[in-house]
Amino acid sequence: MRPAPRSRRYRLIGLIVLAGWANAGCSFMFVDGPPDKHRKMPYFECTSGRGWPIVDGVIGGSIGLGVAAQMGGGENNQDRAQAVIGAAEAALFLASTVYGFTKSAECREAKEALMLRLQKTAPEEAAPDPWAPKAGSPWAPKGAAMPGAAAPHATPDDPWAPPPPTASPPPGPNSDGGADAGETP
């Protein structure tokens, strides 16, 4: 006795759901977007890499190609049912690919915003760098304030460049424009 067509559809739908549940896609499981309130957080972690979405795309694409090849050569109902299940699985992996790329792009944007927020923090609010040379030492950057002096604004040029040359020395007895030491003008 053959099952009724409606019962076959329910079995097929159940198999599709089961296949989708068993192979949920790497991005759905392993890619995390930025937290909801990341704009107010001083630190957060999320997945900024594109590795898992690429894996999902490769798997989904290869399953899709297999389904296309199977649909071209199969004429019986079992091949068609397997092709439908394979197509649903490929669609799930491709949806996981889109999800992974979207969440990783959101993560990269949120991390860039965090870096800009941290760069705008005033130096007085930032923790001092224990490895930075002390102001007034020979290794201090050009324009660094002496201890107790008001801090000048940072210069846009290279802080490690040598200082500009000093003023020329005052003219001496032999520097009067070429006259010899024994001659008097």
C-alpha positions as CSV (number, residue, x, y, z in Angstrom):
1,M,0.0,0.0,0.0
2,R,1.4,3.4,-1.0
3,P,1.3,6.3,1.4
4,A,-1.0,9.2,0.5
5,P,0.6,12.2,-1.3
6,R,0.0,14.4,1.7
7,S,1.9,12.1,4.0
8,R,4.9,12.1,1.5
9,R,4.9,15.9,1.6
10,Y,5.0,16.0,5.4
11,R,7.9,13.5,5.4
12,L,9.7,15.6,2.9
13,I,9.2,18.7,4.9
14,G,10.4,16.9,8.0
15,L,13.5,15.7,6.2
16,I,14.3,19.2,5.0
17,V,13.9,20.6,8.5
18,L,16.0,17.8,9.9
19,A,18.7,18.3,7.3
20,G,18.7,22.0,8.0
21,W,18.9,21.5,11.7
22,A,21.8,19.0,11.4
23,N,23.8,21.2,9.1
24,A,23.1,24.7,10.4
25,G,26.0,26.4,8.8
26,C,29.3,27.4,10.3
27,S,28.5,31.2,10.4
28,F,25.2,30.6,12.3
29,M,27.2,28.8,15.0
30,F,30.6,30.5,15.1
31,V,30.2,34.2,13.9
32,D,29.2,36.7,16.5
33,G,28.2,40.3,15.7
34,P,28.9,43.3,17.9
35,P,26.9,43.5,21.2
36,D,23.8,45.6,21.2
37,K,25.2,48.4,23.3
38,H,28.8,48.3,21.8
39,R,28.7,52.1,21.3
40,K,28.9,52.6,25.1
41,M,31.3,49.8,25.9
42,P,35.0,50.4,26.5
43,Y,35.8,47.0,25.1
44,F,34.0,44.1,23.3
45,E,34.7,41.1,21.2
46,C,33.1,39.9,18.0
47,T,34.0,38.0,14.9
48,S,35.6,40.3,12.3
49,G,37.1,37.5,10.1
50,R,35.5,36.2,7.0
51,G,36.7,32.6,7.2
52,W,33.5,31.0,8.4
53,P,31.3,32.7,5.8
54,I,33.7,31.7,3.0
55,V,33.5,28.0,4.3
56,D,29.7,28.2,4.2
57,G,29.8,29.6,0.7
58,V,32.1,26.9,-0.6
59,I,30.0,24.1,1.0
60,G,26.7,25.7,-0.1
61,G,28.0,26.2,-3.7
62,S,29.3,22.6,-4.0
63,I,26.0,21.2,-2.6
64,G,24.1,23.4,-5.1
65,L,26.3,22.2,-8.0
66,G,25.6,18.6,-6.9
67,V,21.9,19.2,-6.8
68,A,22.0,20.8,-10.3
69,A,23.8,17.8,-11.6
70,Q,21.4,15.4,-9.9
71,M,18.3,17.2,-11.3
72,G,19.7,17.0,-14.8
73,G,20.0,13.2,-14.9
74,G,17.4,11.9,-12.5
75,E,13.8,11.0,-13.5
76,N,12.5,9.0,-10.6
77,N,10.8,10.5,-7.5
78,Q,13.5,9.4,-5.1
79,D,16.1,11.5,-7.0
80,R,13.8,14.5,-7.0
81,A,13.2,14.2,-3.2
82,Q,17.0,14.0,-2.6
83,A,17.5,17.0,-4.9
84,V,14.9,19.0,-3.0
85,I,16.6,18.2,0.3
86,G,20.0,19.1,-1.2
87,A,18.6,22.3,-2.5
88,A,17.2,23.2,0.9
89,E,20.6,22.4,2.5
90,A,22.4,24.5,-0.1
91,A,20.0,27.4,0.6
92,L,20.7,27.1,4.3
93,F,24.4,27.2,3.8
94,L,24.1,30.2,1.5
95,A,21.9,31.9,4.0
96,S,24.6,31.2,6.6
97,T,27.1,32.8,4.2
98,V,25.1,36.0,4.0
99,Y,24.6,36.1,7.8
100,G,28.3,35.6,8.4
101,F,29.4,38.3,6.0
102,T,26.8,40.7,7.4
103,K,27.8,40.1,11.0
104,S,31.5,40.2,10.4
105,A,31.1,43.5,8.5
106,E,29.1,45.0,11.4
107,C,31.8,43.8,13.8
108,R,34.6,45.5,11.7
109,E,32.6,48.7,11.6
110,A,32.0,48.6,15.4
111,K,35.6,48.0,16.1
112,E,36.7,50.9,13.9
113,A,34.2,53.1,15.8
114,L,35.7,51.9,19.1
115,M,39.2,52.7,17.9
116,L,38.1,56.2,16.9
117,R,36.4,56.7,20.2
118,L,39.6,55.5,22.1
119,Q,41.8,57.9,20.0
120,K,39.6,60.9,20.9
121,T,40.2,60.2,24.6
122,A,42.2,63.1,26.0
123,P,45.8,62.3,27.0
124,E,45.1,63.4,30.6
125,E,42.4,60.7,30.8
126,A,44.6,58.0,29.2
127,A,46.9,55.9,31.4
128,P,50.5,57.0,31.2
129,D,52.8,54.8,29.1
130,P,55.4,53.2,31.4
131,W,57.9,52.8,28.5
132,A,57.8,56.3,27.2
133,P,60.8,58.5,27.9
134,K,60.4,61.0,30.7
135,A,60.0,64.7,29.7
136,G,63.3,66.5,29.7
137,S,65.4,63.4,29.0
138,P,67.6,63.3,25.9
139,W,65.3,60.6,24.5
140,A,62.1,62.6,25.0
141,P,60.3,63.7,21.8
142,K,60.9,67.2,20.5
143,G,58.6,69.6,22.1
144,A,58.1,67.5,25.3
145,A,57.5,69.7,28.4
146,M,60.0,69.9,31.1
147,P,58.8,68.7,34.5
148,G,56.6,71.3,36.1
149,A,56.2,73.4,32.8
150,A,53.0,73.7,30.9
151,A,52.7,71.1,28.2
152,P,53.0,72.6,24.7
153,H,50.7,71.4,21.9
154,A,52.0,68.4,19.9
155,T,53.7,69.3,16.7
156,P,52.7,67.5,13.5
157,D,56.2,66.7,12.5
158,D,58.3,63.7,13.6
159,P,58.9,63.8,17.3
160,W,62.1,61.9,17.0
161,A,63.6,64.2,14.4
162,P,66.8,66.0,15.5
163,P,66.3,69.6,16.7
164,P,66.6,72.4,14.3
165,P,70.1,74.0,14.0
166,T,70.8,76.8,16.5
167,A,71.6,80.4,15.6
168,S,75.0,81.0,14.1
169,P,77.7,82.1,16.6
170,P,78.4,85.8,16.8
171,P,81.2,87.1,14.5
172,G,84.6,86.7,15.9
173,P,87.9,88.5,15.1
174,N,88.5,86.5,11.9
175,S,85.0,86.6,10.6
176,D,84.8,90.2,9.3
177,G,84.1,89.5,5.7
178,G,87.5,88.2,4.5
179,A,90.0,90.6,6.1
180,D,93.1,89.0,7.4
181,A,93.8,89.0,11.1
182,G,96.8,91.4,10.7
183,E,95.0,94.0,8.6
184,T,93.0,96.8,10.0
185,P,90.3,98.4,8.1
